[in-house]
Amino acid sequence: MICVGVDLAAEPAATAVARLEVGPSTLRLVDLRVGADDDAIVAAADGADGVGIDCAFGWPVAFVEFVSAHADGRMPAVAPVGKDGRRALAYRRTDAEVHRRTGRWPLSVATDRLGLTAMRCAVLLDRFARAGEDVDRAGSGRFVEVYPAASLRVWGLLEPRYKVDTGVRAVALERVLAAAAPIVTTAPQRELMTRSADAFDAFIAALATVAHRRGRTHPVPEHLGEVAAVEGWIALPAGDLAEVLRG
């Protein structure tokens, strides 16, 4: 099995891609690169069983309805009132589920800078769909939305400030590699993940994709199936990393 992790950014320079080869008892990081444009992501996805992308696959339905109504010069029947009303527009159902399970809110695709990356993601997913791929934003096909920091938190491997501190990231990498043993990586790959938070997150995204392909992520609740197909759904791991990699 081949699983690809993509740490997507608004521009290629900060976009990283990791490609994992998954065997019965071992994993091998066969490719890791930073500076991936859309063509490079499409090439990495070729032949992969799963592609996990660290970016929102859609926008909150309520937010889209609110903005559309405003563009038409009207207000929806239920307008946002106060902080709670605005929060209801800012976050997706999957964001609320991640908060419920981890205690942390993901970035809001509607109100944070993540929206710039989500625009790129939308174009990328459309490119796959136009090529004949079954792109299900809820994650039933090859493509799935992942969230590396939340995955690390679920696995008990999250090191605060790993994104901004090289020393902390080195510790985080050591912990992940120990939990994922036996996993094969090269010295240049480990150096790149230590130096680049983007590369590290792409690696974690690939591991989360393995979890999803092996049925070790929380499923979309049945009553949220329709909205998840529009807003997207984060595949949050269920169980620790060692359990995932045991198959």
C-alpha positions as CSV (number, residue, x, y, z in Angstrom):
1,M,0.0,0.0,0.0
2,I,1.2,3.5,-0.8
3,C,0.0,6.4,1.3
4,V,0.8,10.1,0.5
5,G,0.7,13.0,2.9
6,V,0.4,16.6,1.7
7,D,1.1,19.6,3.9
8,L,-0.7,22.1,1.7
9,A,0.1,25.8,1.8
10,A,-1.2,28.7,-0.3
11,E,2.0,28.6,-2.3
12,P,4.3,25.8,-3.5
13,A,7.4,27.0,-1.5
14,A,5.8,25.9,1.8
15,T,4.0,22.8,0.5
16,A,5.5,19.4,1.4
17,V,4.7,15.9,0.2
18,A,5.6,12.6,1.8
19,R,5.1,9.2,0.2
20,L,5.0,6.1,2.4
21,E,5.4,2.5,1.3
22,V,3.4,0.3,3.7
23,G,4.3,-3.3,4.1
24,P,2.8,-6.1,6.3
25,S,5.1,-5.2,9.2
26,T,7.3,-2.2,8.2
27,L,6.9,1.2,6.6
28,R,9.4,3.0,4.3
29,L,9.5,6.7,3.6
30,V,10.3,6.5,-0.1
31,D,10.0,10.2,-0.9
32,L,9.9,13.5,1.0
33,R,10.1,16.9,-0.6
34,V,9.3,20.6,0.1
35,G,8.4,23.0,-2.6
36,A,5.6,21.1,-4.3
37,D,3.4,22.7,-7.0
38,D,0.1,21.2,-8.1
39,D,1.8,19.1,-10.8
40,A,4.1,17.6,-8.2
41,I,1.2,16.8,-5.9
42,V,-0.7,15.1,-8.8
43,A,2.5,13.1,-9.7
44,A,2.9,12.0,-6.0
45,A,-0.7,10.9,-5.9
46,D,-0.3,8.7,-9.0
47,G,-0.7,5.1,-8.0
48,A,-1.2,5.9,-4.3
49,D,-3.9,4.0,-2.3
50,G,-4.6,7.0,-0.1
51,V,-3.8,10.7,-0.3
52,G,-4.2,12.7,2.9
53,I,-4.2,16.5,2.6
54,D,-3.7,18.9,5.5
55,C,-6.3,21.5,4.5
56,A,-10.0,22.0,4.8
57,F,-11.9,20.4,1.9
58,G,-14.8,22.8,2.1
59,W,-16.4,25.8,4.0
60,P,-19.1,25.7,6.6
61,V,-22.5,25.5,5.0
62,A,-23.9,28.2,7.3
63,F,-21.0,30.5,6.4
64,V,-21.6,30.0,2.7
65,E,-25.3,30.7,3.1
66,F,-24.6,33.8,5.1
67,V,-22.0,35.2,2.6
68,S,-24.3,34.4,-0.3
69,A,-27.2,36.2,1.3
70,H,-25.1,39.2,2.1
71,A,-23.9,39.3,-1.6
72,D,-27.6,39.4,-2.6
73,G,-28.3,42.3,-0.3
74,R,-30.2,40.4,2.3
75,M,-29.8,38.5,5.6
76,P,-30.6,34.9,6.2
77,A,-33.6,34.1,8.4
78,V,-31.2,33.3,11.3
79,A,-28.5,36.0,11.4
80,P,-25.4,35.6,13.6
81,V,-25.8,37.3,17.0
82,G,-22.8,37.7,19.3
83,K,-19.7,35.5,19.6
84,D,-21.6,32.2,19.7
85,G,-23.5,33.2,16.5
86,R,-20.4,34.1,14.7
87,R,-18.6,30.9,15.9
88,A,-21.5,28.9,14.4
89,L,-20.7,30.3,11.0
90,A,-16.9,30.1,11.4
91,Y,-16.5,26.4,12.1
92,R,-17.5,23.2,10.3
93,R,-19.2,20.2,11.9
94,T,-15.9,18.3,11.7
95,D,-14.1,21.2,13.5
96,A,-16.6,20.9,16.4
97,E,-16.0,17.1,16.4
98,V,-12.2,17.6,16.6
99,H,-12.7,20.1,19.4
100,R,-14.9,17.6,21.3
101,R,-12.4,14.8,21.0
102,T,-9.1,16.8,21.5
103,G,-10.1,20.0,23.3
104,R,-8.6,22.2,20.6
105,W,-10.3,24.0,17.7
106,P,-8.8,23.7,14.3
107,L,-8.1,26.9,12.4
108,S,-11.3,28.3,10.9
109,V,-11.4,28.0,7.1
110,A,-13.9,30.8,7.0
111,T,-12.1,33.4,9.2
112,D,-8.4,32.6,9.4
113,R,-5.7,32.6,6.7
114,L,-6.3,29.0,6.1
115,G,-8.9,30.2,3.6
116,L,-6.1,31.1,1.1
117,T,-4.8,27.5,1.2
118,A,-8.4,26.1,1.0
119,M,-8.8,28.0,-2.3
120,R,-5.8,26.2,-3.7
121,C,-7.1,22.9,-2.3
122,A,-10.5,23.4,-4.0
123,V,-8.8,23.9,-7.4
124,L,-6.6,20.9,-6.8
125,L,-9.5,18.6,-5.8
126,D,-11.4,19.8,-8.9
127,R,-8.4,18.9,-11.0
128,F,-8.5,15.3,-9.7
129,A,-12.3,15.2,-10.2
130,R,-12.0,16.4,-13.8
131,A,-9.5,13.6,-14.4
132,G,-12.1,11.1,-13.4
133,E,-11.3,10.6,-9.7
134,D,-14.0,10.0,-7.1
135,V,-13.3,13.0,-4.8
136,D,-15.5,12.6,-1.7
137,R,-14.9,15.4,0.7
138,A,-16.0,13.1,3.5
139,G,-13.1,10.8,2.8
140,S,-14.7,7.7,1.3
141,G,-12.4,7.7,-1.8
142,R,-8.6,8.0,-2.2
143,F,-8.6,11.6,-0.9
144,V,-9.0,12.4,2.8
145,E,-8.7,15.5,4.9
146,V,-6.2,15.1,7.7
147,Y,-4.9,17.3,10.6
148,P,-1.4,16.4,11.7
149,A,-1.4,18.3,15.0
150,A,-4.7,16.7,16.1
151,S,-3.3,13.3,15.0
152,L,-0.3,13.8,17.2
153,R,-2.5,14.8,20.1
154,V,-4.6,11.7,19.8
155,W,-1.5,9.5,19.6
156,G,0.0,11.2,22.7
157,L,2.9,12.5,20.7
158,L,2.2,16.2,20.4
159,E,5.1,18.4,21.5
160,P,3.9,22.0,22.0
161,R,5.7,24.5,19.7
162,Y,6.9,21.8,17.4
163,K,5.9,23.9,14.4
164,V,8.2,26.8,15.4
165,D,11.1,25.3,17.4
166,T,13.6,23.1,15.6
167,G,14.8,21.6,18.9
168,V,11.2,20.7,19.9
169,R,10.6,19.3,16.4
170,A,13.6,17.1,16.7
171,V,12.3,15.6,19.9
172,A,8.8,15.2,18.3
173,L,10.4,13.3,15.4
174,E,12.3,11.0,17.6
175,R,9.1,10.1,19.5
176,V,7.1,9.5,16.3
177,L,9.8,7.3,14.8
178,A,10.0,5.3,18.0
179,A,6.3,4.8,18.1
180,A,6.2,3.9,14.4
181,A,9.0,1.4,14.6
182,P,10.0,-0.4,12.5
183,I,9.9,2.4,10.0
184,V,12.7,3.1,7.5
185,T,13.8,6.7,6.9
186,T,17.1,8.1,5.7
187,A,19.4,10.6,7.4
188,P,18.6,13.3,4.8
189,Q,14.9,12.8,5.3
190,R,15.2,13.0,9.1
191,E,17.3,16.2,8.7
192,L,14.7,17.7,6.4
193,M,11.9,16.9,8.9
194,T,13.9,18.5,11.7
195,R,14.6,21.6,9.7
196,S,11.2,22.0,8.1
197,A,7.9,21.9,9.9
198,D,6.2,21.5,6.5
199,A,8.1,18.3,5.8
200,F,7.4,17.0,9.3
201,D,3.7,17.6,8.9
202,A,3.6,15.9,5.5
203,F,5.1,12.8,7.1
204,I,2.5,12.9,9.9
205,A,-0.2,13.4,7.3
206,A,1.0,10.3,5.5
207,L,0.8,8.3,8.8
208,A,-2.7,9.6,9.4
209,T,-3.6,8.5,5.9
210,V,-2.4,5.0,6.7
211,A,-4.7,5.0,9.8
212,H,-7.6,6.1,7.6
213,R,-7.0,3.4,4.9
214,R,-6.8,0.8,7.7
215,G,-10.1,1.9,9.2
216,R,-8.4,3.3,12.3
217,T,-10.1,6.8,12.1
218,H,-13.4,7.9,13.6
219,P,-16.1,7.5,11.0
220,V,-18.4,10.3,9.9
221,P,-21.5,10.2,12.1
222,E,-24.5,9.0,10.0
223,H,-26.5,12.1,10.7
224,L,-23.7,14.3,9.4
225,G,-23.0,12.4,6.2
226,E,-24.7,14.9,3.9
227,V,-23.1,18.0,5.4
228,A,-19.6,16.3,5.6
229,A,-19.8,15.7,1.8
230,V,-20.1,19.5,1.4
231,E,-17.9,20.9,4.2
232,G,-15.3,18.1,4.3
233,W,-14.4,15.8,7.2
234,I,-11.2,15.5,9.2
235,A,-10.1,11.8,9.5
236,L,-9.1,11.8,13.2
237,P,-7.2,8.6,14.3
238,A,-8.8,6.2,16.7
239,G,-6.2,4.5,18.8
240,D,-2.4,5.0,19.2
241,L,0.1,5.0,16.4
242,A,1.6,1.6,17.2
243,E,-1.9,0.0,16.8
244,V,-2.4,1.7,13.5
245,L,0.9,0.4,12.1
246,R,0.4,-3.1,13.3
247,G,-2.3,-3.4,10.6
